[in-house]
Amino acid sequence: MATIHTTVKATTTTRSGAFQRRRSMTSSRIVAWCAIAPAAIALILVVGYPALDGLRLSFSSWVGLGEPEWIGFDNYVQAIGSSEMRTSLLLTMAYAVGSAVIMVALATLLAAAISGGARGSAFYRVVWFLPGVAPATAVAVFWSASFQPGTGSVNAVLGALGLGNDHAWLASQQTAIYPVIGVTVWSGAGFAFLLLLGAMEQIPVSVFEAASIDGASSARKFFSITLPLVRPVLVICLMLEIIWAANGFSVVYAMTQGGPGTATETLPLLIYKQAFSLSNYGLASAMAVISGVILIVIGLVSLRFSRSRQGASW
Amino acid sequence: MTVFSPRSRSFRASVAGAILCVSIAALTGCTSGSGTTSGPVTLRVQVEQGEPMGSIHQAFARGFEATHKNVKVKLETVTTAAKVGTNLTVVSSANAPDVGLIPTNTPAYQSLVTKGGIADLAPVWKAANLDKRYPASVNALTSFRGKHYVLALSTSFYGLIFYNADLFAKNHITVPSDHRIATASDLYAMASALKKGGVQPLEMGGKSGYQASWMVDVLLPTSASASQTTNYLSSWHSTVPVTAKYTDPAFVNVLKQLQEYGKNGVYQNGYLGADQGSTESAFMSGTSGMLLDGSWQAGVMAKAKLPFKVGWMLVPPVKASSQTQLTGFYGADVIVPAKAKHKDLAMQFLEYMVSDEGQQKAVIDVGSQIPSVNTVPKSAFTKLDPLVQQMLQDANTNGAQSGWTSTVPAGIGQTTIDPLIQSMYAGSATPDSIGQTIQVALPGVRAQNK
């Protein structure tokens, strides 16, 4: 009997415990939902609703006033069939990938130098981050003036070096994008630098010490230890910079306004022109949706790549 | 001592009273929209960024406030880019200014007019007698389907060339006595002489988005016949039959002449990467011999007290038998949004703007610009900058013309053709291909303007 009593009691205790645990979990979930509710509501209001409205607009013809007129996929057909859109898309990808790769490569080198114990590291941490703090438009206006032939400071420096002071890169369709990429890199490298420096400083010193004992050179340590171990951050950083550059408006607009002609007309500028200069808000929205989908795909692929490599590395 | 408890009757009564007071105050604020309250009213007026418009509007504000003691005019700056683009969302919003800026050649203007987004200015036309006080051309420009929705503030001339007389003399360049460069060869010779003298030739802001196409406006009437020109200016209306095509020599030859300017080094080094501000700075600092600009810049340069003399001239005609005229811009961009809170007061402000007093004190005295109305006493014109007086005299003698890009909608006009002309200068487009592009775009624009 005693055994039966004990069993019954134990079963009762177990059931009671499970009930209490379930109850506790339920109340935890309620608390969690309450905690995220304000953020979720804010996200729905400031991100979800405008995104859905933009999507709705992309299926409409709208001149900026009155009720949008539903026209189905016409805007998408027009956007995809437009050579202007295709050219702009290719240019945007070239600009974004080019800027991001150079930016991350530069930031990696700078971060490696600082984490390697270069002198004045505290000073350089601030100095390299400063361009990222300056307003993008101000940066673009400053550099735009600096690249002017004859009077610009870049040309003045080149002139002083005997390399000529009349280079007009912004005035040529073949070269205008390069100063824009340069300024994008200049203003964005600081953020990538800080991220990568943080990742590098998380690598245990003992790993480098062991490599040193094994006779590894600095270059070998960089390529075989540093780079593989910061790869997840590197990939995220690259992805973010590509997305930011592809969505960037201020630098390109302030430096070239998309010109000469349409040589630097990236997608954000084309979308701006369609919406605000030509009042084709529906077509502009369709272009924006297509651009957004492409960037989301890039982001997802990068995240996937980052995760798989992360698993392999650690 | 009275203690309010949230549940007490007195507390609830106080809260209800407070809400009532706030509601009454809010309603009072709303009714002030009619402009009938005796309390101070703030009239929100948009003004284009930069000079001379900033100073002109300050003078308008001072003059209006002097006669409307309970009104405070608040000027809200709008950039040129916003004025032709994003400003549509501002003037059509619930927080619209009382006086807004939307140029007639933008799609935004078409949208506002067709969707009832701007007020009919009939009261201003009647009170200011604008049917008679505006020239017929301005009345035509400001009307849409028989009604007037936009006010023209002043007249200015654009697409003309200012030159540094000292540099011209130093480099032995002869200035045309009638303000007209006779042939393209003469222009090339001027540019060449200036370059030999170590300065840049003609400053042009190629990336500004409008200067590259300004000279189309100047040259088109020297290439096309009068009837062709009229058709180019009006064929974007679907009711007007297209008799002059953009692929015709009359239009394409204008572009060919501009292309030759580029090839013959008429412009400064790097002109496609320069904006208007930087070209003005370069000219005013004496590093360039010529500047492509508008009559408003004469007043700006006079105030800057430049250490050299400045003159003005016009580019050579496309056809030698034609004469280049000054190209007028009437600043037709002042509107009253349908959602303006103080519509009646805004109409009164517009009436003041085009009154003889407003035109004299603000447009002439402060802005050194030509009035848009024809009733300002001629004696007032002596206060205009001497260069502007010369231009006015020239326009009275030789006539003036309307600009194509400031008349036709963006779908074929400035927004479309300016990048194409930039590409032509850069070598990736031809005059013929530009003509074809505009001609292909024309039916779409006509369909939108029934």
Interface residues (C-beta under 8 A of the other chain):
Chain A: V63 G64 L65 G66 S144 A145 F147 Q148 P149 G150 T151 D166 A168 W169 L170 A171 S172 Q173 A176 T256 Q257 G258 G259 P260 G261 T262 A263 E265 Y272 K273 F276 S277 L278 S279
Chain B: V84 G85 T86 L88 T89 S92 T106 P107 A108 Q110 S111 L112 T114 K115 G117 Q200 G206 K207 S208 G209 N269 G270 Y271 L272 G273 A274 D275 S278 A282 T287 A410 G411 T415 P419 L420 Q422 S423 Y425 A426 G427 S428 A429
